[in-house]
Amino acid sequence: MTRAATQCLKRSCGLSSGSSMAQQAYASLKRDIIRCRLRPGDVIVEAWLAERYGMSKTPVREAINALRREGLVVVVPRRGTFVKPTDLGDLQDTYRLRRLLEPEAAVLASQRASAEDLDRLDALSAATVAANTSRPDLNEANRLLHVAIAEVARVSLMIPMINTLHEEIERFLNLRGELGRAPYASVNHGRLVEAIRRGSEEEIRQVVLEGIERSRQYMLDTLLSGGNETSGAGKPV
């Protein structure tokens, strides 16, 4: 993401720009959650995280509170603090919102992209299918491509929205990897960037919606086929 987009996301999570240790804790904890080093349903223990990240509990507590506001951490009264479980209803809502936002983002990106922007999208698209790249890195590249399209669309409010939607998808895909399941293959990105480059609004919308539906169906098939091991063993982390 661009620096401006990153600052926008930091402001939205409530971390002050001067709180460097809290930002470091936030970035580390969020990465551990999205990459499923901390799995859905795992218990969060401040002291363990502080030792893991080599800092006091205060910035860790700030990071936990910021991620709670984002919805990646949940507090259950009289039970504790947990990594948010993955949920079929939330996943369905994620795809409903993608259908509303992403076709428009891609159309606007086509209208507003510079040659440099288009080259950047090409590079990000290639990164989603790069050989000899770890599965978590491929999943992150997928998110960054979709966020970049929102950035090229020049609608600042879309950037954190689309990033949040794809963080949840990235987390689910990484959980699949942690469980030893077959990876999801991205096959639509080259077509999408080419459609943005050509500028046909009808084609752009069609390609975006086809890609969203293919991803949605994969996720649903995974869950409904019994592949919904959505939490760890409840281990403290």
Secondary structure as the mmCIF struct_conf table of DSSP 4:
data_model
#
loop_
_struct_conf.conf_type_id
_struct_conf.id
_struct_conf.beg_label_comp_id
_struct_conf.beg_label_asym_id
_struct_conf.beg_label_seq_id
_struct_conf.end_label_comp_id
_struct_conf.end_label_asym_id
_struct_conf.end_label_seq_id
HELX_RH_AL_P HELX_RH_AL_P1 ARG A 3 CYS A 13
TURN_TY1_P TURN_TY1_P1 GLY A 14 GLY A 14
TURN_TY1_P TURN_TY1_P2 SER A 17 GLY A 18
HELX_RH_AL_P HELX_RH_AL_P2 SER A 20 ILE A 34
TURN_TY1_P TURN_TY1_P3 ARG A 35 CYS A 36
BEND BEND1 ARG A 37 LEU A 38
TURN_TY1_P TURN_TY1_P4 PRO A 40 GLY A 41
HELX_LH_PP_P HELX_LH_PP_P1 ASP A 42 ASP A 42
STRN STRN1 VAL A 43 VAL A 43
HELX_LH_PP_P HELX_LH_PP_P2 ILE A 44 ILE A 44
HELX_RH_AL_P HELX_RH_AL_P3 GLU A 46 TYR A 53
TURN_TY1_P TURN_TY1_P5 GLY A 54 GLY A 54
BEND BEND2 MET A 55 MET A 55
HELX_RH_AL_P HELX_RH_AL_P4 LYS A 57 GLU A 70
TURN_TY1_P TURN_TY1_P6 GLY A 71 GLY A 71
BEND BEND3 LEU A 72 LEU A 72
STRN STRN2 VAL A 73 VAL A 76
TURN_TY1_P TURN_TY1_P7 PRO A 77 ARG A 79
STRN STRN3 GLY A 80 VAL A 83
HELX_LH_PP_P HELX_LH_PP_P3 LYS A 84 THR A 86
HELX_RH_AL_P HELX_RH_AL_P5 LEU A 88 ARG A 112
HELX_RH_AL_P HELX_RH_AL_P6 ALA A 115 ALA A 127
TURN_TY1_P TURN_TY1_P8 THR A 128 VAL A 129
TURN_TY1_P TURN_TY1_P9 ALA A 131 ASN A 132
HELX_RH_AL_P HELX_RH_AL_P7 ARG A 135 ALA A 153
TURN_TY1_P TURN_TY1_P10 ARG A 154 ARG A 154
TURN_TY1_P TURN_TY1_P11 SER A 156 LEU A 157
HELX_RH_AL_P HELX_RH_AL_P8 MET A 158 GLU A 178
TURN_TY1_P TURN_TY1_P12 LEU A 179 GLY A 180
HELX_LH_PP_P HELX_LH_PP_P4 ARG A 181 ALA A 185
BEND BEND4 ASN A 188 ASN A 188
HELX_RH_AL_P HELX_RH_AL_P9 HIS A 189 ARG A 198
TURN_TY1_P TURN_TY1_P13 GLY A 199 GLY A 199
HELX_RH_AL_P HELX_RH_AL_P10 GLU A 201 LEU A 224
TURN_TY1_P TURN_TY1_P14 SER A 225 GLY A 226
BEND BEND5 SER A 231 SER A 231
STRN STRN4 PRO A 236 PRO A 236
#
